[in-house]
């Protein structure tokens, strides 16, 4: 019997709590508080006008870098003579390869003849393997960072 009184008392408390929330809502004419209402008057002009629309996208969206940060090249030669390297590069270009010259890092006087760049390591390895088999020239696959390699016009 005691538990039924406890349940009845709990039900009464819940009912009083709900009544204290919903009954005052029915007494008010406006369902929303006064600070939520926006009163518009046809006679009053706007207080401020926007002359230019600010460009918020410029501040929040970074421009997309269209360069590939890491690519792969096939190094076919590294020569001291720039003219010989340019001639070898022209020979590969005549065969249909995308060949170019790059100076070796650390200000050395070596000029590398590179093919590519290729977007995947597998593509560069297949080109290197075909060169090694067809012309019996030893070539190596190197990582090509577009912001580090200084290209030299041939």
Helices and strands as residue ranges (DSSP letters): H 2-27, G 34-36, H 57-60, E 70-79, H 82-94, E 99-103, E 111-118, H 121-134, E 140-145, E 151-152
